[in-house]
Amino acid sequence: MKTDIYRQTLKQYWGYDDFRGIQRQIIESIDQGHDTLGLMPTGGGKSITFQVPALLKEGVCIVITPLIALMKDQVTHLRAKGILASAIYSGMSHHEILTTLENAIYGGVKILYVSPERLSSPFFIKKMTNVQVSFITVDEAHCISQWGYDFRPSYLRINDIRLLKPGVPVLALTATATPVVVDDIQEKLGFAEKRVFSMSFERQNLSYIVRNAPDKTAELLHILHAVRGCGIVYVRSRRKTKEISQMLNDNGITSTYYHAGLEAADKDQKQKSWQKDEVRVMVATNAFGMGIDKPDVRIVAHIDCPDSVEAYFQEAGRAGRDGRKAYAVLLYNNSDKRKLNKRISDNFPEKDYIRDVYDHLADFFEVGIGSGAGASFEFDIDKFCRAFRHFPIQVDAALKILQRAGYLEYDTDPGNNPRLMFNLERDELYKLKQLTSTQDAVITALLRLYGGLFTDYCFIDESFVAQKAGLDTHAVYEILKGLSRRGIIHFIPRRRLPTISYTVRREDGFRLSIPPSVYEERKTSFTERIDAIISYATNDHVCRSRQLLRYFGEEDTHDCGHCDVCLAHRTTSDSAESQDRVRQRILQLFSDQKPHHISELHGLNIPKEPLDEALEYLIHEEKLIIEGGFLRTM
């Protein structure tokens, strides 16, 4: 049977005897050529569902994922198992990309990871026409839905590959999708028929806790001292990652911090020190965690409330992936609701404001009405805000809305890493005189880190070069500029600013059309997500796990028994049960239908507080009456 081949492949490469949950159902579906959507919680084993059939089918499995760290990690692990895997991501030279695609064409690759942005490259599209594709896997598939919490326009280009490869099935995978998003994913990816396999999102080993904490840092310290093991603490701002990390270190809890603004080498070093347990806690923005495989995280704490239940569920789900007891703690207080509601107006400024930003942008770039189509500009948002008295958060939101409306492209991360190529032959390089020790250290680091520098331009990472050379990043940048001036290398620095490109000619601001699908409908959806996370944080009556599962469309739910709500109910229930037993013992004394002096109750050996409480209840309910120090039944 084919299922035996699936199992044999699993055993041969991964060492497991059988599949978990819905893994086999997904594998069989995609192997039979059906468009398939798999809903699997974090830690549910998504990668197995495309890696196993990729080995058994003819051709190359294209895996589209936005997570470069995940790409690199999985390629390393697959190659260690003897599986032909490769990835294409920003930072690779043209030669490296060409070699990878040529290998895919001629059978040297079985699984090829690419970012969604790569799909818009004419060079990539041209090469893909010659690649035999077995099926297309879309990881983090919720990113294609405008109703999802993490919509990415680049995901809409996936259908271009489908048109290029008609008849090739698609496997979409996600760990967070509401019923509305499930339908939207299938529509956007052009599923021939609806076909969804879903695991329960329930995590039985994970205790969801909400703490009402006026002093969040004090509560965080208390929790981290109480729960052993490594953890992640999520905050909203880059500045706060460093502040909270320093506070933890000052209080004897080893930690480091992580955010998107760090240099790549710093990110790599911090991530490794946490994964190797050299530090206990990682304090991070939501830039951290996607594709990070550390199964023994015992606690994930949120100091700041995320924008949505989906984001919270995914980040909280990084705890306890080894199946052992773990905690997901949300610290919440009265200021959080106000901050969350403010994010609505920040993300959806008034339409007149958006039109003002559009007009001011034209003034800033000196683009006249009726011109500008196809023109691109580097965009210094701080300079723009100073010139026109705007705030960066609202400007950023306005530009994203203008992009969705089709008026411009707003690229906040151009991905233009610095590039360089040696102008000298390798033999000439060794004959160079008058190189300083630092210049020599940088050249040596370049030659050790990168190949092909004498034949083609190569993308480099200045922070890694700096780490290898024992210098800081700015010093490396200045040395590279100096070597370029001397003609030893040709150095093209990083483009550090976002870019704005006009997709159509510039209009007068008052003529802009911002349709409901771009503004009103998305604002309503965003508001609903904000309301949902506020409801989760403030609903102290329904089991936390049950609330989360219902949000994701699971109707057949039960109380988890170990979240803060369940524990509070159990305490109340235990107290009520205890009180009932005390009352029954008191009434047993009066089963002879005779009066008894109140002092006789002390002979029951019941502690004073529950005795007084039970006696007050029985008298109030007229089960007993008291007369002259004696008690009797009614």
DADA-V11495 format. One record per backbone hydrogen bond with DSSP energy under -0.5 kcal/mol. CO is the residue of the C=O (numbers start at 1). NH is the residue of the N-H. E is the energy in kcal/mol with one decimal. If there is no record, write none. Layout:
co;nh;e
CO;NH;E
CO;NH;E
This chain:
co;nh;e
1;4;-0.7
1;5;-1.1
2;6;-2.2
3;7;-2.4
4;8;-2.7
5;9;-2.6
6;10;-2.4
7;11;-2.6
8;12;-2.9
9;13;-2.4
10;14;-2.2
10;15;-0.9
10;16;-0.9
11;15;-0.8
20;23;-2.4
22;26;-2.2
23;27;-2.4
24;28;-2.8
25;29;-2.0
26;30;-2.5
27;31;-2.3
28;32;-1.5
29;34;-2.2
30;33;-1.4
36;172;-3.0
37;39;-0.5
37;197;-2.9
38;40;-0.7
38;174;-1.9
39;199;-2.7
41;44;-2.2
45;49;-0.6
46;49;-1.3
46;50;-0.5
47;50;-1.1
47;51;-2.4
48;52;-2.0
50;54;-1.6
51;55;-1.2
52;55;-0.7
52;56;-0.9
53;57;-1.8
60;62;-0.7
60;134;-2.0
60;135;-0.6
61;63;-0.6
61;112;-2.7
62;64;-0.6
62;137;-3.5
63;65;-0.6
63;114;-2.8
64;139;-2.4
66;68;-1.0
67;71;-2.3
68;72;-2.5
69;73;-2.2
70;74;-2.9
71;75;-2.6
72;76;-2.2
73;77;-2.2
74;78;-2.8
75;79;-2.6
76;80;-1.7
77;81;-0.9
78;81;-0.7
78;83;-2.6
79;82;-1.6
83;85;-1.3
84;110;-3.2
84;111;-1.8
86;113;-2.6
88;115;-0.7
89;92;-1.4
93;97;-2.3
94;98;-2.7
95;99;-2.5
96;100;-2.1
97;101;-2.5
98;102;-2.5
99;103;-2.2
100;104;-1.7
101;105;-2.1
102;106;-2.1
103;108;-3.6
103;109;-0.7
104;107;-0.8
110;61;-3.0
111;86;-2.2
111;113;-0.5
112;63;-3.1
113;88;-2.5
114;65;-2.2
115;118;-1.0
116;119;-1.2
117;120;-1.5
118;121;-1.9
120;122;-0.5
121;125;-2.6
122;126;-2.6
123;127;-2.1
124;128;-2.3
125;129;-1.1
126;129;-0.5
127;130;-1.6
128;131;-1.5
131;133;-0.8
132;60;-3.0
135;62;-1.7
136;171;-3.2
137;64;-3.3
137;139;-0.7
138;173;-2.8
140;143;-2.2
141;144;-1.9
142;145;-1.6
143;152;-2.9
145;148;-1.4
148;151;-0.5
152;155;-2.1
153;156;-1.7
154;157;-1.4
155;158;-1.7
156;159;-0.7
157;160;-1.6
157;161;-0.8
158;161;-0.8
158;162;-1.5
159;163;-2.2
160;164;-1.7
161;165;-2.0
163;166;-0.6
165;168;-1.8
167;169;-0.5
169;136;-2.4
170;36;-2.9
170;172;-0.6
171;138;-3.1
172;38;-3.1
173;141;-2.7
174;40;-2.1
178;182;-2.5
179;183;-1.8
180;184;-2.0
181;185;-2.7
182;186;-1.5
183;187;-1.9
184;188;-2.9
185;189;-2.0
186;191;-2.7
187;190;-1.1
195;37;-2.3
197;39;-2.9
202;204;-0.6
203;206;-1.4
205;207;-0.6
205;326;-2.1
206;208;-0.6
207;209;-0.5
207;328;-2.8
208;564;-1.4
209;330;-2.7
210;212;-0.5
211;213;-1.0
211;332;-2.8
212;214;-0.5
214;216;-0.7
215;219;-1.9
216;220;-2.5
217;221;-2.3
218;222;-2.1
219;223;-2.4
220;224;-2.8
221;225;-2.0
222;226;-1.3
223;227;-2.4
226;228;-0.6
230;298;-2.2
230;299;-1.2
231;282;-2.1
232;234;-0.5
232;301;-2.8
233;284;-2.7
234;303;-2.4
234;304;-1.0
237;241;-1.1
238;242;-1.1
239;243;-1.7
240;244;-2.8
241;245;-2.0
242;246;-2.3
243;247;-2.2
244;248;-2.4
245;249;-2.4
246;250;-2.4
247;251;-0.9
248;251;-0.7
248;253;-2.8
249;252;-1.6
252;254;-0.6
254;280;-0.8
254;281;-2.1
256;283;-2.7
258;285;-1.4
259;262;-1.6
263;267;-2.5
264;268;-2.6
265;269;-2.6
266;270;-2.7
267;271;-2.7
268;272;-2.3
269;273;-2.2
270;274;-1.8
271;275;-2.6
272;276;-2.3
273;278;-2.5
273;279;-1.3
274;277;-1.6
280;231;-2.0
281;256;-1.9
281;283;-0.6
282;233;-2.9
282;284;-0.6
283;258;-1.9
284;235;-2.5
285;288;-1.8
289;292;-2.0
291;293;-0.6
292;294;-1.0
294;297;-0.8
295;322;-1.6
296;298;-0.5
297;320;-3.1
298;327;-2.6
299;232;-2.0
300;329;-2.5
301;234;-3.1
301;303;-0.6
302;331;-2.7
308;312;-2.0
309;313;-3.2
310;314;-2.3
311;315;-2.3
312;316;-3.1
313;317;-1.8
315;318;-1.4
316;319;-1.8
320;323;-1.7
326;207;-2.6
327;300;-2.3
327;329;-0.5
328;209;-3.1
329;302;-2.8
329;331;-0.6
330;211;-2.5
330;332;-0.6
332;213;-2.3
333;336;-1.6
333;337;-0.6
334;338;-0.7
335;339;-2.1
336;340;-2.8
337;341;-2.3
338;342;-1.8
339;343;-1.2
340;344;-0.6
341;344;-0.9
341;345;-0.9
342;346;-2.2
343;347;-2.3
344;348;-1.7
350;354;-1.9
351;355;-2.3
352;356;-2.0
353;357;-2.4
354;358;-2.1
355;359;-2.3
356;360;-3.0
357;361;-2.3
358;362;-1.6
359;363;-2.0
360;364;-2.5
361;365;-2.2
362;366;-1.0
362;367;-2.5
366;368;-0.6
368;371;-1.9
371;506;-3.2
372;375;-2.6
375;502;-2.5
377;500;-2.7
378;380;-0.6
379;381;-1.0
379;498;-0.7
380;384;-2.3
381;385;-2.5
382;386;-2.1
383;387;-2.2
384;388;-2.0
385;389;-1.1
385;390;-1.4
391;395;-2.1
392;396;-2.8
393;397;-1.9
394;398;-2.5
395;399;-2.5
396;400;-1.8
397;401;-1.9
398;402;-2.4
399;403;-2.0
400;404;-2.2
401;405;-1.8
402;407;-2.2
402;408;-0.7
403;406;-1.4
407;503;-1.3
407;504;-1.0
409;411;-0.6
409;501;-2.4
410;412;-0.8
411;499;-2.2
415;417;-1.6
416;495;-1.4
418;460;-2.7
419;492;-3.3
420;458;-2.3
421;490;-2.7
425;429;-1.8
426;430;-1.2
427;431;-0.5
428;431;-0.9
429;432;-1.3
436;440;-2.4
437;441;-2.0
438;442;-2.1
439;443;-2.4
440;444;-2.4
441;445;-2.2
442;446;-2.4
443;447;-2.3
444;448;-1.7
445;449;-2.1
446;450;-2.5
452;455;-1.1
452;456;-1.7
453;422;-2.5
457;94;-0.5
458;420;-1.6
460;462;-0.5
461;464;-0.6
461;465;-2.0
462;466;-2.6
463;467;-2.2
464;468;-2.3
465;469;-2.4
466;470;-1.2
466;471;-2.4
472;476;-1.8
473;477;-2.2
474;478;-2.2
475;479;-2.3
476;480;-2.7
477;481;-2.0
478;482;-2.1
479;483;-2.6
480;484;-2.0
481;485;-2.1
482;486;-1.5
483;488;-1.9
483;489;-1.0
484;487;-1.1
488;423;-2.2
488;424;-0.9
489;491;-0.6
490;421;-1.2
490;492;-0.5
491;493;-0.6
492;419;-2.3
494;496;-0.9
498;379;-3.2
499;411;-2.5
500;377;-2.5
501;409;-3.0
501;503;-0.6
502;374;-3.4
506;370;-2.9
508;511;-2.1
509;512;-1.6
512;514;-0.6
513;515;-0.7
515;518;-1.4
515;519;-1.8
516;521;-3.1
516;522;-0.6
519;523;-2.8
520;524;-2.4
521;525;-2.1
522;526;-2.6
523;527;-2.6
524;528;-2.3
525;529;-1.8
526;530;-2.2
527;531;-2.8
528;532;-2.0
529;533;-1.9
530;534;-2.1
531;535;-2.4
532;536;-2.2
533;537;-2.2
534;538;-1.7
535;539;-1.8
538;540;-1.1
543;547;-2.3
544;548;-2.3
545;549;-2.6
546;550;-2.3
547;551;-1.8
548;552;-1.4
549;554;-2.6
550;553;-1.8
553;555;-0.7
555;557;-1.7
563;567;-2.4
564;568;-1.9
565;569;-2.4
566;570;-2.6
567;571;-2.3
568;572;-2.3
569;573;-2.9
570;574;-3.3
571;575;-2.4
572;576;-2.4
573;577;-2.7
574;578;-2.5
575;579;-2.4
576;580;-2.2
577;581;-1.8
578;582;-2.0
579;583;-2.4
580;584;-2.1
581;585;-2.0
582;586;-2.0
583;587;-2.7
584;588;-1.8
585;589;-1.0
586;589;-0.8
586;590;-0.7
587;590;-0.8
588;591;-1.5
590;593;-1.9
596;631;-3.0
597;600;-2.1
598;601;-1.3
599;602;-1.3
600;603;-1.3
601;604;-1.8
602;605;-1.5
607;611;-2.0
608;612;-2.9
609;613;-2.3
610;614;-2.4
611;615;-2.6
612;616;-2.4
613;617;-1.9
614;618;-2.4
615;619;-2.3
616;620;-2.4
617;621;-2.4
618;623;-2.9
618;624;-1.4
619;622;-1.3
623;634;-1.0
625;632;-2.0
627;630;-1.9
629;598;-2.5
630;627;-3.0
631;596;-2.6
632;625;-2.6
